[in-house]
Amino acid sequence: MAHVDPGVKMTVKEFAEFGSRLKIEHEGQILDVTFIKRDGNELVFKLSSGYNVRFSFNTVKLIESLEESHSSNNHSMEMATIGNGSRKISLLSTGGTISSKVDYATGAVKPTEDVSFILDSIRDIKDKITLKAKIIDSILSENMQPDNWIRTGRLVKKALDEDDAVILLHGTDTMSYTASALAFMFERQKGPIILTGSQRSSDRPSSDAFENIESSVRFSMERFGEVGICMHSSISDGSSSLIRGVRARKMHTTRRDAFRAIETGELGTIREKKVSLNNDIKHPDAENIFSDKLDQAAGIYYFNPLSNQEDLESFSSRKKAVVIMATGLGHVAERLLPKIRELTDAGKHFVITSQCLFGRVDLEVYASGRKLLAAGAVPLENMLPETALAKSMYVLAHYPDEFEKWMTKNLRGEISERSLLHGEI
C-alpha cells in the first residue's frame, strides 16, 4: 500500500488517477473506493458494492492509496529484452488500446504498464531478433498532442540510432496524425518505423493486438526507410497490411481492418506469415536525420453549410496556416471568399483538402474553385487532411517564407502520383 504522508496535505485530485483504489473519509465514514473522475466540484467513485457515488470535493479526505502509485506520468520501467538474434528492434509503447486492459473495477479500458504479453506474439521468431521493449508513455491516443509527437520522435530517433528498426505501440484513433508527424520529422531514416495498435485490448479473447505486433515485428525484419502503420487487412486473423504513414486513414470505429491506404497501394502485406513488400517502398538511408521543429499555429477547419466569415475569422485568429476540409473538388461557399482573401493578404495561409478523401482537389473545374484560387487558397491535390495538418506544422517551422512551394512539393509520398479507380478502394 502507498500511504499518504500525514505531514503533507494531499488531495484526491493530486494523488489519484482513473481506476486508483483508495481509502477515503466522507462525513465521518471510512470507505474503500475506486476513483473514476472529477466532474466539476464533485468527485465520482465506485463503491465495492458496484454503485457509483458523487461527493463534493471539499467533503472528501484521502486516507491512503490501496495500491502502489503508478502515475501515468511516471515512465521509469526497466527495458525488457526478448530474444538474442541479430536483428535489433526497439518496441516503444505510448499506450492506447493495444497497451490497455479491461479494468473490471470500473468496467472501462485503461492503460497498463505491463507489456509482457508481447512475448506470446513472437515466440516462433524470437531467436532471430533481439527486441527491447519499453514504455515511454501510458495515455490513450485522443490525449496525444504535438508535444507528445516531439517527445516520441526524439525517443524513436535515439532508438533507431542504436537499433535496426522501431515499433511504436499507439492508440488507433489518432495514429495517422502521429505517423504523419514522425514522417516529416524524419527527413532521413536508416530503418523501419512502424506504428501499430489494436481495436480490442490484449486481455480480450478476440484481441487483434497479438497478430498486429507479430506482423509489425516481421515487417521490422525487412530493410526499408519509411514510417508505416501495420494493422489487420481483414476482419479475420491471417493477413496484415503495412500502409505508408502519410496515406493511412482509420475508416471504421471497431473493425480490425479499420485502416486503409487512401489512393495508394499498401507498402507491404503478410499472408500466412510471409512478407511481401511493394516495389514503391523507400530504401533505407545511410543515416537518420531528424528535426523536431513543429510550429503549432495550424489547424483544420471543416467547411459546412453553417460556416460564415465570423466563424472562419475566429478559428484562424491564432493560426498561421489553416487546412480547409472543403466539399467535393475543393469548394467552399462564396460568402467565405472575401474573408479568405483578407486573411491571406494579412499573411495567413489557407490550403485546401477534400472531405471526400478519395479523389483529388481541382480548383480549375468550376468557377467557384477558380474564385477560391484567386482569393489566395492553395490546393493540395489528394493529400489527406490530417497529413496536411502535420505537414503545415513542419513547413511553417522550416520554410515559413516558402510555405506554398513546400506544401505542394511531395516530400514523403503524401501526394500520390495517381488516383486509384473507385473499384480499387
C-alpha positions as CSV (number, residue, x, y, z in Angstrom):
1,M,0.0,0.0,0.0
2,A,1.1,3.6,-0.7
3,H,0.4,5.6,2.4
4,V,-0.1,9.4,2.3
5,D,2.4,11.4,4.3
6,P,0.4,12.9,7.2
7,G,2.7,15.9,7.1
8,V,1.7,16.7,3.6
9,K,-1.8,17.9,2.6
10,M,-2.6,15.7,-0.4
11,T,-5.9,15.9,-2.2
12,V,-7.6,13.1,-4.1
13,K,-7.2,15.1,-7.3
14,E,-3.4,15.3,-6.8
15,F,-2.9,11.7,-5.7
16,A,-5.4,9.6,-7.7
17,E,-5.7,8.7,-11.3
18,F,-8.5,6.9,-13.1
19,G,-9.0,3.4,-11.6
20,S,-7.0,4.0,-8.4
21,R,-8.2,2.1,-5.4
22,L,-8.4,4.5,-2.4
23,K,-9.4,4.6,1.3
24,I,-11.2,7.9,1.9
25,E,-13.2,9.6,4.7
26,H,-16.5,11.2,3.8
27,E,-18.6,12.8,6.6
28,G,-17.0,10.6,9.2
29,Q,-17.5,7.4,7.3
30,I,-14.4,5.4,6.1
31,L,-14.8,3.9,2.6
32,D,-12.8,1.7,0.2
33,V,-13.5,3.1,-3.3
34,T,-12.2,3.2,-6.9
35,F,-11.6,6.7,-8.2
36,I,-13.5,7.4,-11.5
37,K,-13.2,11.1,-12.3
38,R,-13.6,14.6,-11.1
39,D,-16.7,16.3,-12.5
40,G,-16.7,20.0,-11.7
41,N,-16.7,20.3,-8.0
42,E,-17.6,16.7,-7.4
43,L,-15.6,13.5,-7.3
44,V,-17.0,10.3,-8.7
45,F,-16.2,7.0,-7.0
46,K,-17.2,3.4,-7.4
47,L,-18.1,1.6,-4.2
48,S,-17.2,-2.0,-3.5
49,S,-20.9,-2.8,-4.0
50,G,-20.6,-1.6,-7.6
51,Y,-22.6,1.6,-7.2
52,N,-21.2,5.0,-8.2
53,V,-21.4,7.9,-5.8
54,R,-20.7,11.6,-6.1
55,F,-19.2,13.6,-3.3
56,S,-18.4,17.3,-3.1
57,F,-14.7,17.8,-3.5
58,N,-14.4,19.6,-0.2
59,T,-16.1,16.8,1.8
60,V,-13.6,14.1,0.9
61,K,-10.4,13.3,2.8
62,L,-7.8,10.9,1.3
63,I,-6.5,8.4,3.9
64,E,-4.3,6.2,1.7
65,S,-4.0,4.5,-1.6
66,L,-4.7,0.8,-1.5
67,E,-2.2,0.0,-4.3
68,E,1.2,1.2,-5.3
69,S,1.0,4.5,-7.0
70,H,1.7,4.3,-10.8
71,S,1.0,7.7,-12.2
72,S,0.6,7.9,-15.9
73,N,3.4,10.5,-16.0
74,N,5.9,8.0,-14.4
75,H,7.7,6.1,-17.2
76,S,10.6,4.6,-15.4
77,M,10.0,1.0,-16.4
78,E,13.2,-1.0,-17.0
79,M,13.9,-2.1,-20.5
80,A,12.6,-5.7,-21.1
81,T,14.6,-7.7,-23.7
82,I,13.3,-10.7,-25.6
83,G,15.5,-12.9,-27.8
84,N,19.2,-12.8,-28.7
85,G,19.0,-12.7,-32.5
86,S,20.9,-10.5,-34.9
87,R,18.1,-8.1,-35.9
88,K,17.8,-5.5,-33.2
89,I,14.3,-4.0,-32.8
90,S,13.1,-1.4,-30.3
91,L,9.5,-1.6,-29.2
92,L,8.2,1.6,-27.6
93,S,4.8,1.8,-26.0
94,T,2.8,5.1,-25.8
95,G,-0.4,3.5,-24.5
96,G,-3.7,3.1,-26.4
97,T,-5.9,0.0,-26.5
98,I,-3.0,-2.2,-27.5
99,S,-1.3,-1.4,-24.2
100,S,-4.5,-1.5,-22.2
101,K,-6.6,-4.0,-20.3
102,V,-10.2,-4.0,-19.0
103,D,-10.4,-2.6,-15.5
104,Y,-13.1,-4.7,-14.1
105,A,-13.4,-2.4,-11.1
106,T,-14.7,0.4,-13.4
107,G,-15.8,-1.6,-16.4
108,A,-13.6,0.6,-18.6
109,V,-10.4,0.0,-20.6
110,K,-7.4,1.8,-19.2
111,P,-3.7,1.8,-20.0
112,T,-1.4,-0.7,-18.3
113,E,2.3,-0.6,-17.7
114,D,2.7,-4.4,-18.3
115,V,3.8,-5.2,-21.9
116,S,4.9,-8.8,-21.1
117,F,2.0,-10.0,-23.3
118,I,4.1,-9.2,-26.4
119,L,6.1,-12.4,-25.9
120,D,3.2,-14.5,-26.8
121,S,3.1,-12.9,-30.2
122,I,6.6,-13.6,-31.3
123,R,7.7,-17.0,-29.8
124,D,8.4,-18.5,-33.2
125,I,10.8,-15.8,-34.4
126,K,12.4,-14.6,-31.1
127,D,15.6,-16.4,-31.9
128,K,16.1,-14.2,-35.0
129,I,15.7,-10.9,-33.2
130,T,16.7,-9.0,-30.1
131,L,13.6,-7.0,-29.1
132,K,13.9,-4.3,-26.5
133,A,10.5,-3.2,-25.1
134,K,10.0,-0.1,-23.1
135,I,7.0,2.1,-22.0
136,I,7.6,5.7,-22.9
137,D,4.0,6.9,-22.2
138,S,0.8,5.5,-20.9
139,I,-2.0,7.5,-22.4
140,L,-4.9,7.0,-24.8
141,S,-4.3,8.4,-28.2
142,E,-7.0,11.1,-28.0
143,N,-4.8,12.8,-25.4
144,M,-1.8,12.9,-27.8
145,Q,-0.6,16.4,-28.6
146,P,2.2,17.8,-30.7
147,D,4.4,17.9,-27.6
148,N,3.9,14.2,-27.3
149,W,4.8,13.7,-31.0
150,I,8.1,15.7,-30.4
151,R,9.0,13.7,-27.3
152,T,8.1,10.4,-29.0
153,G,10.1,11.4,-32.1
154,R,13.2,12.1,-30.0
155,L,12.9,8.7,-28.3
156,V,12.3,6.9,-31.7
157,K,15.4,8.7,-33.1
158,K,17.5,7.6,-30.2
159,A,16.2,4.0,-30.6
160,L,16.8,3.9,-34.4
161,D,20.3,5.2,-33.9
162,E,21.0,2.2,-31.8
163,D,18.9,-0.5,-33.4
164,D,17.7,-1.6,-36.8
165,A,14.0,-0.8,-36.5
166,V,11.5,0.7,-34.2
167,I,7.9,-0.4,-33.4
168,L,5.7,2.1,-31.7
169,L,2.6,0.9,-29.9
170,H,-0.1,3.6,-30.2
171,G,-3.8,4.1,-29.9
172,T,-5.6,3.9,-33.2
173,D,-7.8,7.0,-33.0
174,T,-5.0,9.5,-33.7
175,M,-2.4,7.1,-35.1
176,S,-2.4,8.6,-38.5
177,Y,-1.6,12.1,-37.1
178,T,1.4,10.7,-35.2
179,A,2.6,8.7,-38.2
180,S,2.4,11.8,-40.4
181,A,4.2,13.9,-37.9
182,L,7.0,11.4,-37.5
183,A,7.3,11.0,-41.3
184,F,8.0,14.7,-41.7
185,M,10.3,15.0,-38.6
186,F,12.4,12.1,-40.0
187,E,14.0,13.7,-43.1
188,R,16.1,10.6,-43.4
189,Q,15.8,7.3,-41.7
190,K,18.0,4.2,-41.8
191,G,15.4,1.7,-40.9
192,P,11.6,1.0,-40.5
193,I,9.5,2.9,-38.1
194,I,6.2,1.0,-37.7
195,L,3.2,2.2,-35.7
196,T,0.7,-0.5,-34.6
197,G,-2.3,-0.7,-32.3
198,S,-5.4,-2.7,-31.7
199,Q,-9.1,-2.3,-31.7
200,R,-9.6,-4.6,-28.8
201,S,-7.4,-4.8,-25.6
202,S,-4.9,-7.6,-25.2
203,D,-6.8,-9.4,-22.4
204,R,-9.9,-10.0,-24.6
205,P,-10.1,-13.3,-26.4
206,S,-10.9,-11.5,-29.7
207,S,-8.0,-9.1,-29.4
208,D,-6.1,-8.2,-32.6
209,A,-3.1,-7.0,-30.6
210,F,-1.0,-10.1,-30.8
211,E,-1.2,-10.5,-34.6
212,N,-0.6,-6.8,-35.1
213,I,2.5,-6.9,-33.0
214,E,3.7,-10.1,-34.7
215,S,3.2,-8.7,-38.1
216,S,5.0,-5.4,-37.1
217,V,8.0,-7.5,-36.0
218,R,8.0,-9.4,-39.2
219,F,7.9,-6.1,-41.2
220,S,10.7,-4.8,-39.0
221,M,12.9,-7.6,-40.1
222,E,12.9,-6.1,-43.6
223,R,15.1,-3.3,-45.0
224,F,13.3,-0.1,-45.8
225,G,13.2,3.5,-44.6
226,E,9.6,4.6,-44.2
227,V,7.2,5.4,-41.4
228,G,4.3,2.9,-41.7
229,I,1.2,1.7,-40.0
230,C,0.7,-2.0,-39.6
231,M,-2.8,-3.4,-38.9
232,H,-5.1,-6.2,-39.9
233,S,-6.1,-6.2,-43.5
234,S,-9.3,-8.2,-42.9
235,I,-11.7,-8.8,-40.1
236,S,-10.2,-12.3,-39.6
237,D,-6.7,-13.3,-38.5
238,G,-4.1,-14.3,-41.0
239,S,-3.4,-11.2,-43.1
240,S,-1.9,-7.8,-42.3
241,S,-1.0,-4.7,-44.2
242,L,1.7,-2.1,-44.0
243,I,0.5,1.4,-45.0
244,R,2.5,4.5,-45.7
245,G,2.0,6.7,-42.6
246,V,1.1,9.8,-44.6
247,R,-1.5,7.9,-46.7
248,A,-3.3,6.0,-43.9
249,R,-6.8,6.6,-42.6
250,K,-8.8,4.9,-39.9
251,M,-12.1,4.2,-41.6
252,H,-14.1,2.3,-39.0
253,T,-14.6,2.6,-35.3
254,T,-14.3,-1.0,-34.3
255,R,-13.4,-3.3,-37.2
256,R,-10.0,-5.0,-37.1
257,D,-9.3,-3.8,-40.7
258,A,-10.2,-0.2,-39.9
259,F,-7.1,1.3,-41.6
260,R,-7.0,1.8,-45.4
261,A,-4.3,3.1,-47.7
262,I,-6.1,6.1,-49.3
263,E,-5.4,6.5,-53.1
264,T,-2.3,4.3,-52.9
265,G,-1.4,0.7,-52.6
266,E,-0.1,-0.9,-49.5
267,L,3.6,-0.8,-48.8
268,G,3.5,-4.5,-47.9
269,T,1.4,-7.4,-46.9
270,I,1.7,-10.5,-44.8
271,R,-0.2,-13.7,-45.7
272,E,0.4,-16.9,-43.7
273,K,3.4,-15.2,-42.0
274,K,5.1,-14.4,-45.4
275,V,6.1,-10.8,-46.0
276,S,5.7,-9.2,-49.4
277,L,6.9,-5.6,-50.0
278,N,5.8,-3.3,-52.7
279,N,8.4,-2.0,-55.1
280,D,7.3,1.5,-54.2
281,I,8.7,1.2,-50.7
282,K,11.5,3.6,-49.9
283,H,15.0,2.2,-49.4
284,P,16.7,2.9,-46.1
285,D,19.0,5.9,-45.8
286,A,22.6,5.7,-44.6
287,E,21.8,7.8,-41.5
288,N,19.0,9.3,-39.5
289,I,18.3,13.0,-40.0
290,F,15.7,14.2,-37.5
291,S,14.2,17.6,-36.8
292,D,11.7,18.1,-34.0
293,K,10.7,21.7,-35.1
294,L,7.0,21.9,-35.4
295,D,5.0,25.2,-35.5
296,Q,1.8,24.5,-33.7
297,A,0.0,27.6,-35.1
298,A,-2.0,25.5,-37.5
299,G,-5.5,23.9,-37.6
300,I,-8.2,22.0,-39.6
301,Y,-11.4,23.8,-40.5
302,Y,-14.3,21.6,-41.6
303,F,-16.4,23.6,-44.0
304,N,-20.2,23.1,-43.7
305,P,-23.4,24.9,-44.6
306,L,-23.4,26.9,-41.4
307,S,-19.9,28.2,-41.9
308,N,-19.6,32.0,-42.0
309,Q,-17.0,34.7,-42.1
310,E,-17.1,35.3,-38.4
311,D,-16.5,31.6,-37.6
312,L,-13.6,31.4,-40.0
313,E,-12.0,34.5,-38.7
314,S,-12.4,33.4,-35.1
315,F,-10.9,29.9,-35.9
316,S,-8.0,31.5,-37.8
317,S,-7.2,34.2,-35.2
318,R,-4.2,32.4,-33.7
319,K,-3.3,30.4,-36.7
320,K,-0.7,30.9,-39.3
321,A,-2.0,28.1,-41.5
322,V,-5.4,26.6,-41.9
323,V,-6.2,23.3,-43.6
324,I,-9.8,23.6,-45.0
325,M,-11.6,20.4,-45.5
326,A,-13.8,21.6,-48.4
327,T,-16.5,19.8,-50.3
328,G,-16.0,17.8,-53.5
329,L,-13.3,19.1,-55.7
330,G,-12.4,21.7,-53.1
331,H,-15.3,24.1,-52.8
332,V,-16.4,26.5,-50.0
333,A,-19.3,28.9,-50.1
334,E,-18.7,32.2,-51.9
335,R,-19.6,34.1,-48.7
336,L,-16.2,33.0,-47.2
337,L,-14.1,34.2,-50.1
338,P,-13.7,37.8,-49.0
339,K,-12.6,36.7,-45.6
340,I,-10.1,34.2,-47.0
341,R,-8.7,37.0,-49.3
342,E,-8.5,39.4,-46.4
343,L,-6.7,36.9,-44.1
344,T,-4.4,35.7,-46.9
345,D,-3.4,39.3,-47.6
346,A,-2.7,39.6,-43.8
347,G,-0.2,36.7,-44.1
348,K,-2.2,33.7,-43.2
349,H,-2.1,30.5,-45.3
350,F,-5.2,28.6,-46.4
351,V,-4.7,25.1,-48.0
352,I,-7.5,23.1,-49.5
353,T,-8.2,19.3,-49.0
354,S,-11.4,17.4,-49.6
355,Q,-13.9,15.9,-47.2
356,C,-14.3,13.1,-49.8
357,L,-10.8,11.6,-49.0
358,F,-10.7,9.7,-52.3
359,G,-10.0,11.8,-55.4
360,R,-8.1,15.0,-56.0
361,V,-8.8,18.6,-55.3
362,D,-9.1,20.6,-58.5
363,L,-10.0,24.3,-58.3
364,E,-9.9,24.8,-62.1
365,V,-13.1,22.9,-62.9
366,Y,-15.8,25.2,-61.5
367,A,-16.0,29.0,-61.3
368,S,-16.3,28.8,-57.5
369,G,-13.0,26.9,-57.4
370,R,-11.3,29.5,-59.5
371,K,-12.5,32.2,-57.2
372,L,-11.1,30.3,-54.3
373,L,-7.7,30.2,-56.1
374,A,-8.0,34.0,-56.7
375,A,-8.6,34.5,-53.0
376,G,-5.2,33.0,-52.3
377,A,-6.1,29.4,-51.3
378,V,-3.7,26.6,-52.2
379,P,-5.0,23.2,-53.4
380,L,-3.2,20.1,-52.1
381,E,-4.2,17.6,-54.7
382,N,-5.1,14.3,-52.8
383,M,-3.3,15.0,-49.5
384,L,-5.2,13.8,-46.5
385,P,-6.4,16.5,-44.1
386,E,-4.5,15.1,-41.0
387,T,-1.4,14.7,-43.1
388,A,-1.8,18.3,-44.4
389,L,-2.0,19.5,-40.7
390,A,1.2,17.7,-39.7
391,K,3.0,18.9,-42.9
392,S,1.9,22.5,-42.4
393,M,3.4,22.5,-38.9
394,Y,6.6,21.1,-40.3
395,V,6.7,23.6,-43.2
396,L,5.9,26.6,-41.0
397,A,8.8,25.7,-38.8
398,H,11.3,25.1,-41.6
399,Y,10.3,27.1,-44.7
400,P,8.0,29.9,-43.4
401,D,8.9,32.2,-46.4
402,E,8.3,29.5,-49.0
403,F,5.1,27.9,-47.5
404,E,3.2,27.3,-50.7
405,K,6.2,25.9,-52.5
406,W,6.9,23.3,-49.9
407,M,3.3,22.4,-49.1
408,T,2.7,21.5,-52.7
409,K,6.0,19.6,-53.0
410,N,5.8,15.8,-52.5
411,L,8.2,15.2,-49.6
412,R,7.2,11.8,-48.1
413,G,4.8,10.3,-50.5
414,E,1.9,12.3,-49.0
415,I,0.7,13.2,-52.6
416,S,0.2,10.1,-54.6
417,E,1.2,10.2,-58.3
418,R,-2.1,8.8,-59.4
419,S,-5.6,8.3,-58.1
420,L,-6.9,4.7,-57.8
421,L,-10.1,3.8,-59.6
422,H,-13.1,3.6,-57.4
423,G,-13.2,-0.2,-57.7
424,E,-9.8,-0.3,-56.1
425,I,-10.9,1.4,-52.9
